[in-house]
Amino acid sequence: MSFMAQHPIWRQVLVGLACTLVLLGVLSLYLQPDFLMTLANQVWGCF
């Protein structure tokens, strides 16, 4: 059995769309300066 026979194309499209939305959500956080400062302070606080 091939991979395509086990997983229909709609499932691959749905997983790809979900991954794209998660990636865009994470990348959009980097456009917010407050988030960047909070992240930098948390990383700096580890040292």
MDTraj code that builds the backbone (N, CA, C; nanometers):
import mdtraj as md
import numpy as np

residues = "MET SER PHE MET ALA GLN HIS PRO ILE TRP ARG GLN VAL LEU VAL GLY LEU ALA CYS THR LEU VAL LEU LEU GLY VAL LEU SER LEU TYR LEU GLN PRO ASP PHE LEU MET THR LEU ALA ASN GLN VAL TRP GLY CYS PHE".split()
xyz = np.array([
    [0.0829, -0.1185, 0.0000],
    [0.0000, 0.0000, 0.0000],
    [0.0873, 0.1249, 0.0000],
    [0.0516, 0.2183, -0.0814],
    [0.1270, 0.3429, -0.0865],
    [0.0736, 0.4409, 0.0186],
    [0.1505, 0.5445, 0.0408],
    [0.1110, 0.6463, 0.1385],
    [-0.0206, 0.7122, 0.0978],
    [-0.0382, 0.7386, -0.0302],
    [-0.1593, 0.8042, -0.0774],
    [-0.2819, 0.7160, -0.0589],
    [-0.2652, 0.5856, -0.0663],
    [-0.3783, 0.4957, -0.0500],
    [-0.4249, 0.4928, 0.0951],
    [-0.3334, 0.5137, 0.1890],
    [-0.3696, 0.5101, 0.3298],
    [-0.4282, 0.6430, 0.3768],
    [-0.3824, 0.7538, 0.3232],
    [-0.4273, 0.8856, 0.3657],
    [-0.4823, 0.9611, 0.2451],
    [-0.6111, 0.9897, 0.2475],
    [-0.6705, 1.0639, 0.1355],
    [-0.6094, 1.2035, 0.1219],
    [-0.6218, 1.2603, 0.0037],
    [-0.5612, 1.3901, -0.0256],
    [-0.6206, 1.4994, 0.0621],
    [-0.7474, 1.4901, 0.0967],
    [-0.8091, 1.5940, 0.1797],
    [-0.7462, 1.5996, 0.3170],
    [-0.7024, 1.4854, 0.3676],
    [-0.6382, 1.4837, 0.4993],
    [-0.5014, 1.5518, 0.4928],
    [-0.4282, 1.5299, 0.3849],
    [-0.2989, 1.5947, 0.3682],
    [-0.3163, 1.7457, 0.3554],
    [-0.4180, 1.7880, 0.2831],
    [-0.4456, 1.9305, 0.2674],
    [-0.4836, 1.9908, 0.4023],
    [-0.5647, 1.9205, 0.4789],
    [-0.6074, 1.9697, 0.6101],
    [-0.4893, 1.9817, 0.7063],
    [-0.4016, 1.8833, 0.7083],
    [-0.2837, 1.8890, 0.7944],
    [-0.1906, 2.0015, 0.7497],
    [-0.1708, 2.0162, 0.6214],
    [-0.0873, 2.1243, 0.5697],
    [-0.1438, 2.2612, 0.6036],
    [-0.2745, 2.2767, 0.5937],
    [-0.3389, 2.4026, 0.6278],
    [-0.3260, 2.4321, 0.7769],
    [-0.3437, 2.3318, 0.8606],
    [-0.3303, 2.3506, 1.0052],
    [-0.1875, 2.3909, 1.0416],
    [-0.0891, 2.3253, 0.9821],
    [0.0511, 2.3601, 1.0089],
    [0.0821, 2.5022, 0.9625],
    [0.0283, 2.5410, 0.8488],
    [0.0503, 2.6759, 0.7977],
    [-0.0103, 2.7805, 0.8906],
    [-0.1291, 2.7542, 0.9414],
    [-0.1939, 2.8490, 1.0325],
    [-0.1172, 2.8622, 1.1632],
    [-0.0677, 2.7514, 1.2159],
    [0.0115, 2.7566, 1.3390],
    [0.1399, 2.8354, 1.3148],
    [0.2067, 2.8096, 1.2035],
    [0.3299, 2.8810, 1.1716],
    [0.3055, 3.0310, 1.1559],
    [0.1997, 3.0688, 1.0867],
    [0.1675, 3.2106, 1.0701],
    [0.1330, 3.2751, 1.2044],
    [0.0669, 3.2013, 1.2923],
    [0.0351, 3.2536, 1.4242],
    [0.1594, 3.2807, 1.5061],
    [0.2539, 3.1871, 1.5024],
    [0.3786, 3.2055, 1.5771],
    [0.4595, 3.3200, 1.5178],
    [0.4703, 3.3257, 1.3869],
    [0.5475, 3.4327, 1.3230],
    [0.4847, 3.5699, 1.3450],
    [0.3533, 3.5757, 1.3571],
    [0.2879, 3.7049, 1.3803],
    [0.3213, 3.7594, 1.5182],
    [0.3565, 3.6735, 1.6134],
    [0.3964, 3.7219, 1.7461],
    [0.5239, 3.8045, 1.7391],
    [0.6095, 3.7754, 1.6434],
    [0.7346, 3.8494, 1.6311],
    [0.7142, 3.9912, 1.5797],
    [0.5947, 4.0243, 1.5341],
    [0.5647, 4.1602, 1.4893],
    [0.5223, 4.2493, 1.6055],
    [0.5093, 4.1898, 1.7250],
    [0.4670, 4.2652, 1.8429],
    [0.5879, 4.2922, 1.9316],
    [0.6283, 4.4177, 1.9453],
    [0.7472, 4.4515, 2.0244],
    [0.7371, 4.4073, 2.1707],
    [0.6176, 4.4138, 2.2292],
    [0.6025, 4.3722, 2.3687],
    [0.6345, 4.2241, 2.3859],
    [0.5927, 4.1447, 2.2896],
    [0.6225, 4.0014, 2.2962],
    [0.7728, 3.9777, 2.2868],
    [0.8384, 4.0512, 2.1981],
    [0.9830, 4.0337, 2.1833],
    [1.0570, 4.0717, 2.3104],
    [1.0139, 4.1786, 2.3755],
    [1.0780, 4.2193, 2.5005],
    [1.0539, 4.1157, 2.6103],
    [0.9335, 4.0647, 2.6185],
    [0.9030, 3.9623, 2.7184],
    [0.9861, 3.8370, 2.6938],
    [0.9949, 3.7963, 2.5686],
    [1.0735, 3.6785, 2.5347],
    [1.2207, 3.6998, 2.5669],
    [1.2738, 3.8160, 2.5326],
    [1.4143, 3.8451, 2.5615],
    [1.4402, 3.8483, 2.7118],
    [1.3498, 3.9062, 2.7890],
    [1.3659, 3.9098, 2.9343],
    [1.3596, 3.7702, 2.9959],
    [1.2733, 3.6850, 2.9431],
    [1.2645, 3.5482, 2.9945],
    [1.3907, 3.4691, 2.9631],
    [1.4433, 3.4867, 2.8433],
    [1.5665, 3.4165, 2.8062],
    [1.6833, 3.4695, 2.8905],
    [1.6897, 3.6015, 2.9076],
    [1.7967, 3.6616, 2.9865],
    [1.7877, 3.6190, 3.1332],
    [1.6652, 3.5987, 3.1816],
    [1.6450, 3.5570, 3.3201],
    [1.6961, 3.4169, 3.3499],
    [1.7207, 3.3378, 3.2473],
    [1.7721, 3.2017, 3.2683],
    [1.9194, 3.2016, 3.3056],
    [1.9901, 3.3132, 3.2845],
    [2.1335, 3.3173, 3.3085],
    [2.1672, 3.3886, 3.4370],
])
top = md.Topology()
chain = top.add_chain()
for i, resn in enumerate(residues, 1):
    res = top.add_residue(resn, chain, resSeq=i)
    for name in ("N", "CA", "C"):
        top.add_atom(name, md.element.get_by_symbol(name[0]), res)
traj = md.Trajectory(xyz[None], top)
